[in-house]
Amino acid sequence: MTPDLSRLLRPKSIALFGGGWAVNVVAQLKKSGFAGEIWPVNPKRADILGVPCLASIDDLPGVPDASFIGVNRDATIEVVDRLSAMGAGGATCFASGFLESESEATGGADLQARLIRAAGAMPILGPNCYGLINYLDNVTLWPDQHGGLPVETGVAIVAQSSNIAINMTMQARGLPIAYVIAAGNQAQVGASDIASALLDDDRVSAIGLYLEGFGDIRALEVFAAKARARGKPVVAIKIGRSDKARAATMTHTASLAGNAAAGSALLKRLGIIEVDTIAVFLETLKLLHTLGPLPGAAVCSVSCSGGEASLMADVSGGTALDFVEFATPQRAALKTELGPLVTIANPLDYHTFIWGDVPRMTRMFSTVMAETFDLTVFVLDMPRADRCDPSGYQCAVDAIIAAKALTGARVAVLASLPENMSDHFTRQFMDGGVAVLHGMSEGIAAIAAAIEAGRMHAVAPEPLLLSQEGPSNTSILSEAASKAALSAFGLKIPRAASALSIDDLMQQAVALEYPLALKGTGLAHKSDAGLVALDLSDASSLMAAAERMQGVAKGYLVEEMIVGGLAEVLVGITRDPTGTFLLTLGSGGVLTELLADTASLLLPATRSDIETALNSLRIGRLLEGYRGKPAADIHALSDAVLAICAYAAANADRLSELEVNPLIARAGDAVAVDALIRLNDAEHNKETHP
């Protein structure tokens, strides 16, 4: 159940424990104009910045809604225990040295467990975190400087790094921030719990997540479903893609970073928009706050420069932005307004002929906005006020805002360089309902993200397949055993026979039809060891192939060759450290490493998900039929993938990974010609790596 954070997030009274850090919190509360009660507890001081101090927690005049605990880690546990016993609304635990330091053998894990027990039902943020800022109600339970201002509505940001949270408050991009909350170690209250609570505030327009690990996957699912139901978009940065980043994450917040592909697949499945940089994160949140998710990809770029128009087209290449042509009435009206020298195209360079004529500029801009487009973007870089006079550009500002008011269209202004749009002009545009995007590449990425947000499904996906089993000793099933296990779930495999000797092999092969494939068993990577022979057309070629493998192979697997293949597909399922199962579809056979052509889904996956992923691959053209060849049976191919997924679901408690490569797609079916399954503590049919 999601904890009740209402008193902690919107307190009427705040207690503070500690020395210097508590002083900083009092300073921020006074600076922000917090209207509630402030109760510093410090036996060594008479007051903090004029606020009288209390000698002990027993002297509190009431039960605090929120507390900042800035004492050492052992004392933190004592204070939390006392606050919980009196029914306090919640606390933020500043001290470090808990689970995030466990690798240094400091006893942090035990201390964190004690902290959780002490808190009981009282919600706590952290430990190892700064706390929270509520710019809606002037609550700054925060022991450091920050750059935000009071707002009436805005976005909420939950970050697993306090320093990143501070940096985000310093933005000068016009983003109205309603809340900033540092999650720290998430010992008791996770980032998903915090984000779920923030959805309950009607003044919050969108949620931003800075994630170093996913924590409780079920809680994340609950949050995503709630966000979807409330119609509030969610944007996330998930770090930990590189080995070094994952190592840093483990020592920083004790979070489990997980696999980058699995993380991206998880966010996409839950309808959370993933971005890569803080700049794009902030720009996307700003666009979603101002305009919401875009209903489509039709975008018009308007500028007073051919260079800007061309650059917009180039930078947008490969994104979701679609610069559709003007409607015929628009084209005619624009031609009349702009004259014969202006080419009417999208992106549009309207030249300087009407510059300075606000009524005419307003008419032209209104014509552009009137129909056709899901978003109209004006490229506009303002002169710097310290060295230049930007007043000559006020005409464009006034005309854009006026045209927006006349049409009610979705409108954004984009400065090609972030520094070329001052806070003064940003506020003018934002007050007029015009989104302001700082930086061309960042702005285009934000527009693409808003398009993606508009395409998110309204229906919640099935709950994820999860396994709580951690790392353990694993064993690999032999190829024959792997295929047999998958065949029991409906996967089609070739007719085959196993043998330990050449004589036995030749006897077993009599029941099979040539051409045959021969594989030597005993090694995981058979091709590299010369233990695969294909297209064996008769008994003599089979005998010769077996003799070449003798001395290396521990046994033999002989199969009927699968002919008529149209494409080779890789199907892999791996258990991610987060407990989710990642389904990887890609180009198979010899093309696997060469093309690195893959698509990723999380289990369970639907037939529609699988077919969409298959069609997104480069080999999708082969599956559709290429250069006169027939199309593969996509339904049968999907059936094969679903059969593999069914095996994974049935064995989720033991499955570590499996791979079918290649799965040969044909005109009438799909056949698995190689397979490998790794299970935790498998007790039978073991074939381990040398």
C-alpha positions in Angstrom: 0.0 0.0 0.0 1.3 3.5 -0.9 2.3 5.3 2.3 0.4 8.5 3.2 2.9 11.3 2.6 0.4 14.2 2.7 1.6 15.6 6.1 5.3 15.3 5.1 4.8 16.9 1.7 2.5 19.7 2.9 3.4 20.2 6.6 2.0 22.8 9.0 4.7 22.2 11.5 8.4 21.2 11.1 10.8 19.9 13.7 14.6 20.0 13.1 17.3 18.0 14.7 21.0 18.7 14.4 23.5 21.5 14.1 24.8 23.1 11.0 22.6 21.3 8.6 19.5 22.2 10.6 20.6 25.8 10.6 20.6 25.6 6.8 17.1 24.2 6.8 15.8 27.0 9.0 17.5 29.6 6.7 15.7 28.1 3.7 12.4 27.9 5.5 12.6 31.6 6.5 13.8 32.6 3.0 10.9 30.8 1.3 8.3 32.3 3.7 7.1 29.0 5.3 4.0 30.0 7.2 3.9 27.1 9.6 5.6 26.3 12.9 9.3 25.7 13.1 10.7 23.8 16.1 14.5 23.4 16.2 15.7 20.8 18.8 19.2 21.6 19.9 20.3 21.5 23.6 23.4 23.5 22.9 21.8 26.6 21.3 19.2 29.1 22.5 18.0 29.8 19.0 18.7 29.3 15.3 18.4 32.4 13.2 16.0 33.9 15.8 13.9 30.8 16.1 13.9 29.5 19.7 15.5 26.1 20.2 14.0 23.3 22.3 16.3 21.3 24.6 14.9 17.9 23.7 12.3 16.1 21.7 10.2 15.9 24.8 9.8 19.6 24.7 8.1 19.7 21.3 4.8 21.7 21.7 3.0 19.3 19.4 3.4 16.4 17.0 5.3 17.6 14.0 4.0 17.0 10.5 7.5 16.8 9.1 11.0 16.6 10.5 14.5 17.1 9.2 17.0 14.8 11.0 20.5 16.1 10.5 22.3 14.1 13.2 24.7 11.1 12.9 23.5 7.7 11.7 23.1 6.1 15.2 21.3 9.2 16.6 19.1 9.3 13.5 17.6 5.9 14.5 16.9 7.1 18.0 15.1 10.2 16.8 13.1 8.3 14.2 12.0 5.9 16.8 10.7 8.7 19.1 9.0 10.6 16.3 7.2 7.4 15.1 6.0 6.7 18.6 4.4 10.1 18.9 2.6 9.8 15.6 4.7 12.3 13.6 3.8 12.8 9.9 7.2 11.9 8.5 10.8 12.7 8.4 13.8 13.1 6.0 17.0 11.4 7.1 20.1 13.3 6.0 22.8 11.1 7.4 24.8 8.7 5.2 26.6 5.5 6.2 23.7 3.2 5.8 23.2 0.6 3.0 25.0 2.6 0.4 28.2 2.1 2.4 27.8 -1.6 2.9 30.6 -2.5 0.5 33.0 -0.7 2.9 32.0 -3.1 5.7 30.6 -0.3 7.9 27.6 -2.2 9.1 25.4 0.0 7.0 22.9 -2.7 6.0 22.2 -3.6 9.7 21.8 0.1 10.6 19.3 0.6 7.7 17.3 -2.4 8.8 17.1 -0.9 12.3 16.1 2.5 10.9 13.2 0.8 9.0 12.0 -0.9 12.2 12.3 2.3 14.1 10.2 4.2 11.6 7.3 1.7 11.7 4.3 3.3 9.9 5.8 6.8 9.8 7.1 7.5 6.3 10.8 8.5 6.0 12.8 9.8 3.1 16.3 8.5 2.7 18.5 8.0 4.5 21.4 9.7 2.7 19.2 12.4 1.1 18.5 16.1 1.3 14.8 16.0 1.7 12.1 17.9 -0.2 11.1 21.3 -1.6 7.4 22.2 -2.2 7.4 25.4 -4.2 3.5 25.4 -4.2 3.3 25.9 -0.4 6.7 27.4 0.4 8.0 24.3 2.1 11.8 24.0 1.9 12.8 21.1 4.0 16.2 21.3 2.4 19.7 21.9 3.9 21.3 23.7 1.0 20.7 26.4 -1.6 18.2 25.9 -4.4 17.2 27.9 -7.4 13.5 27.6 -7.6 10.7 30.1 -7.1 7.1 29.8 -5.8 4.6 28.6 -8.4 0.9 28.0 -8.6 1.2 24.9 -10.8 4.2 22.9 -12.1 6.0 19.6 -12.6 7.2 17.4 -9.8 10.7 15.9 -9.9 11.8 12.9 -7.9 15.5 12.2 -7.9 17.7 9.4 -6.4 20.6 11.9 -6.3 20.3 15.0 -4.1 23.0 16.8 -6.0 21.3 16.2 -9.4 18.1 17.5 -7.8 19.9 20.7 -6.7 21.3 21.2 -10.2 17.8 20.9 -11.7 16.5 23.6 -9.4 19.1 26.0 -10.8 17.7 25.7 -14.4 17.1 29.0 -16.2 14.7 27.6 -18.8 11.4 28.8 -17.5 10.3 25.4 -16.2 7.8 25.8 -13.3 8.8 23.2 -10.7 6.2 22.4 -8.1 8.1 19.8 -6.1 11.7 18.5 -5.9 12.1 15.4 -3.7 15.3 13.5 -3.1 14.7 9.8 -2.5 18.2 8.8 -1.2 18.5 5.1 -0.3 14.7 4.6 -0.4 15.0 2.4 2.7 11.3 2.6 3.4 9.7 4.9 0.9 10.6 4.4 -2.7 10.7 6.8 -5.6 7.5 5.2 -7.0 5.7 5.8 -3.7 6.8 9.4 -3.7 5.7 9.9 -7.3 2.4 8.3 -6.6 1.7 10.6 -3.7 2.6 13.6 -5.9 0.0 12.6 -8.5 -2.7 13.4 -5.9 -1.9 17.1 -6.0 -4.0 18.6 -8.7 -1.5 21.4 -9.1 1.1 19.0 -10.5 1.0 18.7 -14.3 3.7 16.1 -15.0 6.2 13.9 -13.1 9.9 13.7 -13.8 12.0 10.8 -12.4 15.8 10.7 -12.2 16.4 7.0 -11.5 19.6 5.1 -10.6 17.7 1.9 -10.0 14.1 0.8 -10.3 13.6 -0.6 -6.8 10.1 -2.1 -6.3 8.9 -3.0 -9.7 5.3 -3.6 -8.5 5.3 -0.2 -6.9 6.5 1.3 -10.2 3.6 -0.5 -12.1 1.1 0.9 -9.6 2.5 4.4 -10.0 2.5 4.2 -13.8 -1.1 3.0 -13.8 -2.2 5.8 -11.5 -0.4 8.4 -13.7 -2.1 7.0 -16.8 -5.5 7.2 -15.1 -4.9 10.8 -14.0 -3.7 11.7 -17.5 -0.4 13.0 -16.2 2.7 12.3 -18.3 5.9 10.9 -16.8 9.4 11.5 -18.0 12.5 9.6 -16.8 16.2 9.5 -17.0 17.6 6.1 -16.1 21.3 6.1 -15.6 23.6 3.0 -15.2 24.0 2.1 -18.9 27.8 1.6 -18.7 29.7 -0.8 -16.5 31.3 2.1 -14.7 28.0 3.9 -14.2 26.5 0.7 -12.7 29.4 0.3 -10.3 29.0 4.0 -9.2 25.3 3.4 -8.7 25.8 0.5 -6.3 28.0 2.5 -4.1 25.9 5.7 -4.2 22.4 4.7 -3.4 22.5 0.9 -3.0 20.1 0.6 -6.0 20.2 -2.2 -8.5 20.8 -0.5 -11.9 19.8 -3.5 -14.1 20.3 -3.9 -17.8 20.0 -0.8 -20.0 17.8 -2.6 -22.6 15.6 -4.1 -19.9 15.3 -0.6 -18.3 14.3 1.0 -21.5 11.8 -1.7 -22.3 10.3 -1.4 -18.8 9.8 2.4 -19.1 8.3 2.1 -22.5 5.9 -0.7 -21.4 4.7 1.4 -18.5 4.1 4.5 -20.6 7.0 6.4 -19.2 9.0 8.6 -21.6 12.7 8.0 -21.4 15.2 10.7 -22.3 19.0 10.7 -22.1 20.1 14.0 -20.8 19.1 16.5 -18.1 18.6 19.2 -20.7 16.1 17.1 -22.7 14.5 16.0 -19.4 13.8 19.6 -18.4 12.7 20.7 -21.9 10.3 17.7 -22.2 8.7 18.4 -18.8 8.3 22.0 -19.8 6.6 21.2 -23.1 4.3 18.7 -21.4 3.5 21.1 -18.7 2.6 23.9 -21.2 0.9 21.9 -24.0 0.5 18.3 -22.8 1.2 15.2 -25.0 1.0 16.0 -28.7 -1.9 14.3 -30.5 0.2 13.7 -33.6 3.5 14.2 -35.3 2.6 17.0 -37.8 4.9 19.8 -37.0 5.5 23.2 -38.7 8.7 25.0 -38.4 8.6 28.8 -38.9 11.6 31.0 -39.1 12.9 34.2 -40.6 16.0 32.5 -42.0 16.6 29.8 -44.6 19.5 28.6 -42.6 17.3 28.0 -39.6 14.7 26.3 -41.7 17.3 23.9 -43.2 18.9 23.2 -39.8 15.5 22.3 -38.3 15.0 19.8 -41.1 18.4 18.3 -40.7 18.4 18.0 -36.9 14.9 16.5 -37.0 16.0 13.8 -39.4 15.4 10.3 -38.0 13.0 11.6 -35.3 9.2 11.3 -35.1 8.7 14.9 -36.3 6.8 15.0 -39.6 7.1 18.3 -41.5 3.9 17.8 -43.5 3.0 20.2 -46.3 0.6 23.1 -45.9 -3.0 22.6 -46.7 -4.0 24.2 -50.1 -6.0 27.1 -48.5 -3.1 27.8 -46.2 -0.6 27.8 -49.0 -2.7 30.3 -51.0 -3.3 32.6 -48.0 0.5 32.5 -47.1 1.4 33.2 -50.7 -0.9 36.2 -50.8 0.5 37.5 -47.5 4.2 36.9 -48.1 4.5 37.7 -51.8 6.0 35.9 -54.9 9.6 35.8 -53.6 8.8 33.6 -50.6 8.7 29.8 -51.2 5.8 28.2 -49.2 7.3 25.1 -47.8 7.6 23.4 -44.4 10.0 24.2 -42.7 9.0 27.8 -43.7 11.4 30.7 -44.2 9.1 33.7 -44.3 11.9 36.2 -45.0 12.0 39.7 -43.6 9.5 41.4 -45.8 6.8 41.6 -43.0 9.2 42.0 -40.0 8.1 44.8 -37.7 4.6 44.9 -39.0 2.8 43.2 -36.0 -0.7 43.1 -37.5 0.6 41.5 -40.7 2.9 39.1 -38.8 0.0 38.1 -36.6 -2.2 37.4 -39.6 0.5 35.3 -41.2 1.3 33.4 -38.0 -2.4 32.8 -37.4 -2.7 31.3 -40.9 0.1 28.9 -40.2 -1.5 27.9 -36.9 -5.1 27.7 -38.1 -5.1 24.1 -39.3 -3.0 21.0 -40.3 -0.4 21.0 -37.6 -0.2 19.4 -34.1 2.5 21.8 -33.2 3.8 25.1 -34.7 7.4 25.9 -33.8 8.9 29.3 -34.2 12.7 29.4 -34.4 13.7 32.6 -32.6 17.0 33.6 -31.1 17.0 36.8 -29.1 19.9 39.3 -29.0 21.7 39.3 -25.7 20.6 42.3 -23.6 24.0 43.1 -22.0 25.6 43.9 -25.4 22.7 44.4 -27.8 19.2 45.9 -27.9 16.6 43.1 -28.2 13.6 45.6 -28.5 13.6 45.1 -32.2 12.5 41.5 -31.7 9.5 42.4 -29.6 7.3 42.4 -32.7 7.8 38.7 -33.2 7.0 38.1 -29.5 3.8 40.1 -29.7 2.7 38.5 -33.0 3.3 35.0 -31.9 1.4 35.5 -28.6 -1.4 37.3 -30.4 -1.8 34.5 -33.0 -1.7 31.9 -30.3 -4.6 33.7 -28.5 -6.6 34.0 -31.8 -6.2 30.4 -32.8 -5.8 28.4 -29.6 -3.2 26.3 -31.4 -0.3 24.5 -29.8 2.7 26.8 -30.2 6.3 26.7 -29.2 9.2 29.0 -29.6 12.6 27.4 -30.0 16.0 29.1 -29.6 18.7 27.4 -31.5 21.1 28.1 -28.6 19.9 27.8 -25.0 21.5 31.0 -23.9 19.7 33.0 -26.7 16.4 33.1 -24.9 16.4 35.2 -21.7 14.3 34.6 -18.7 12.4 37.9 -19.5 11.2 36.7 -22.9 10.7 33.1 -21.7 8.3 34.4 -19.1 6.4 36.5 -21.6 5.9 33.5 -23.9 5.0 31.1 -21.1 2.5 33.6 -19.7 0.9 33.7 -23.2 0.6 29.9 -23.3 3.5 29.5 -25.6 6.1 26.8 -24.7 9.7 27.9 -24.9 12.4 25.4 -25.9 16.0 26.2 -25.1 18.4 24.7 -27.7 17.6 23.2 -31.1 18.7 19.6 -30.5 17.2 19.6 -27.0 14.0 21.2 -28.2 13.6 18.7 -31.1 14.2 15.8 -28.7 11.6 17.2 -26.4 9.0 17.5 -29.2 9.7 13.9 -30.2 9.2 12.9 -26.6 5.9 14.8 -26.5 4.8 13.0 -29.7 5.7 9.7 -28.1 3.7 10.6 -25.0 0.7 11.2 -27.2 1.0 7.7 -28.7 1.1 5.9 -25.3 -1.6 3.4 -24.9 -4.5 4.3 -22.5 -4.9 0.7 -21.5 -2.6 -0.6 -18.7 -0.4 -3.6 -19.7 -0.5 -6.9 -18.0 1.6 -7.2 -14.8 5.2 -8.0 -15.5 6.6 -11.5 -15.1 8.9 -11.3 -12.1 11.3 -13.6 -10.3 12.6 -13.0 -6.9 15.4 -15.5 -7.3 18.8 -13.9 -6.9 22.1 -15.1 -8.5 23.1 -18.7 -7.8 25.0 -21.5 -9.4 23.7 -22.3 -12.8 23.8 -25.2 -15.2 23.3 -25.3 -18.9 20.9 -27.9 -20.5 22.3 -29.7 -23.5 21.0 -28.6 -26.9 18.9 -31.7 -27.2 17.4 -31.2 -23.7 16.8 -27.5 -24.3 15.0 -28.2 -27.6 12.9 -31.0 -25.9 11.9 -28.7 -23.1 10.8 -26.0 -25.5 9.1 -28.5 -27.8 6.8 -29.4 -24.9 5.5 -25.9 -25.0 4.7 -26.0 -28.7 8.0 -24.9 -30.4 8.7 -26.8 -33.6 12.1 -28.5 -33.8 13.8 -30.7 -36.4 13.7 -34.5 -36.2 16.9 -35.6 -34.5 18.8 -38.3 -32.7 21.6 -38.3 -30.2 24.6 -40.7 -30.1 27.7 -41.2 -28.0 29.8 -43.0 -30.7 30.1 -43.0 -34.4 28.7 -46.5 -34.8 25.7 -45.5 -32.7 25.4 -42.3 -34.8 25.2 -44.2 -38.1 22.6 -46.5 -36.8 20.4 -43.6 -35.4 20.8 -41.7 -38.7 19.0 -44.4 -40.7 15.6 -43.2 -39.4 16.3 -39.6 -40.6 16.0 -38.0 -44.1 19.0 -36.4 -45.7 20.3 -33.7 -45.9 21.4 -33.8 -42.3 23.2 -31.5 -39.9 25.7 -32.9 -37.4 26.8 -31.3 -34.2 29.4 -32.4 -31.7 28.2 -32.1 -28.1 30.2 -31.1 -25.0 31.0 -27.4 -25.8 28.8 -24.4 -25.6 30.2 -22.7 -28.7 30.2 -25.5 -31.2 30.8 -23.6 -34.4 34.0 -22.0 -33.0 35.4 -25.5 -32.2 34.5 -27.0 -35.6 31.7 -29.1 -34.2 29.0 -28.2 -36.7 28.7 -29.7 -40.2 25.7 -28.8 -42.5 24.2 -30.1 -45.7 25.5 -33.7 -45.3 23.9 -35.4 -48.2 24.6 -39.1 -47.6 26.0 -41.6 -45.1 29.6 -41.3 -46.2 29.6 -37.5 -45.7 28.0 -38.0 -42.3 30.7 -40.5 -41.3 33.5 -38.2 -42.5 32.1 -35.3 -40.5 31.8 -37.4 -37.4 35.4 -38.6 -37.7 36.7 -35.0 -38.0 35.0 -34.1 -34.7 36.2 -37.2 -33.0 38.5 -36.5 -30.0 36.8 -33.1 -29.4 33.2 -33.9 -29.2 31.8 -35.9 -26.3 28.9 -37.1 -28.3 26.8 -36.3 -31.4 23.5 -34.7 -32.2 22.3 -35.3 -35.8 19.2 -33.5 -37.2 17.3 -33.3 -40.5 18.3 -30.0 -42.2 15.6 -27.3 -42.4 15.4 -26.1 -45.9 13.3 -23.3 -47.4 14.3 -20.8 -44.8 13.5 -17.1 -45.6 15.1 -15.5 -42.5 17.0 -16.5 -39.4 15.7 -15.0 -36.2 17.3 -14.9 -32.7 15.0 -15.2 -29.8 16.5 -14.7 -26.3 15.1 -14.4 -22.8 17.3 -13.2 -19.9 16.5 -12.6 -16.3 17.4 -9.0 -15.5 18.8 -8.2 -12.1 15.6 -6.2 -11.4 13.7 -9.5 -11.6 12.1 -8.8 -14.9 12.5 -11.1 -18.0 13.8 -9.4 -21.2 12.7 -10.9 -24.5 15.2 -10.0 -27.3 14.3 -10.5 -30.9 16.9 -10.0 -33.6 18.7 -11.1 -36.7 19.9 -14.6 -36.1 22.5 -17.0 -37.3 25.7 -15.6 -38.6 24.2 -12.1 -38.7 23.6 -11.8 -35.0 26.8 -10.1 -34.1 27.4 -8.6 -37.5 24.1 -6.6 -37.6 23.4 -6.2 -33.9 19.8 -5.8 -35.0 17.6 -6.3 -32.0 14.3 -5.2 -30.4 13.5 -5.7 -26.7 10.3 -6.5 -24.9 9.5 -7.5 -21.3 7.4 -10.5 -20.5 4.6 -11.2 -20.8 4.5 -10.0 -24.4 1.5 -10.1 -26.6 1.3 -11.3 -30.2 0.9 -7.8 -31.3 4.0 -6.7 -29.4 6.0 -9.5 -30.9 4.9 -8.8 -34.5 5.6 -5.1 -34.1 9.1 -5.9 -32.8 9.8 -8.3 -35.6 8.7 -5.8 -38.2 11.0 -3.2 -36.7 14.1 -5.3 -37.5 16.2 -5.0 -40.5 15.3 -8.5 -41.4 11.7 -7.4 -41.4 11.9 -6.9 -45.1 13.0 -10.6 -45.5 10.0 -11.6 -43.4 7.7 -9.6 -45.7 9.1 -11.2 -48.8 12.1 -9.8 -50.6 13.0 -9.7 -54.3 10.4 -12.2 -55.4 10.7 -14.6 -52.5 7.6 -15.6 -50.6 6.8 -13.9 -47.2 7.4 -15.8 -44.0 4.5 -17.0 -42.0 4.5 -14.2 -39.4 1.7 -15.8 -37.5 3.6 -19.1 -37.2 6.8 -17.1 -36.3 4.9 -15.3 -33.5 3.5 -18.7 -32.3 7.1 -19.9 -32.0 8.1 -16.9 -30.0 5.0 -17.2 -27.8 5.9 -20.9 -27.1 9.3 -19.8 -25.9 7.8 -17.2 -23.7 5.4 -19.8 -22.3 8.3 -21.9 -21.3 9.9 -18.9 -19.6 6.7 -18.1 -17.7 6.4 -21.7 -16.5 10.0 -21.8 -15.3 10.4 -18.2 -14.0 11.6 -19.4 -10.6 14.6 -21.2 -12.2 15.3 -19.6 -15.5 18.4 -17.6 -15.8 18.6 -17.3 -19.6 17.6 -19.1 -22.8 18.4 -18.5 -26.4 17.0 -20.0 -29.7 19.4 -19.1 -32.5 18.5 -19.4 -35.2 14.7 -19.8 -35.4 14.2 -20.4 -39.1 11.2 -18.6 -40.5 9.6 -20.3 -43.5 6.6 -19.8 -45.7 4.5 -22.2 -43.6 6.2 -22.5 -40.2 9.1 -21.6 -38.0 11.6 -24.2 -36.7 14.2 -23.9 -34.0 17.5 -25.4 -35.1 19.6 -24.5 -32.0 18.7 -23.7 -28.4 20.4 -23.2 -25.1 18.8 -23.0 -21.6 20.5 -22.0 -18.4 18.8 -22.7 -15.2 19.6 -21.9 -11.6 20.8 -25.1 -9.9 19.6 -27.4 -12.7 19.8 -31.0 -11.6 19.6 -32.9 -14.9 20.9 -32.8 -18.4 23.9 -30.6 -17.4 26.3 -29.3 -20.0 28.6 -26.7 -18.4 31.1 -24.4 -20.0 34.6 -25.7 -20.0 
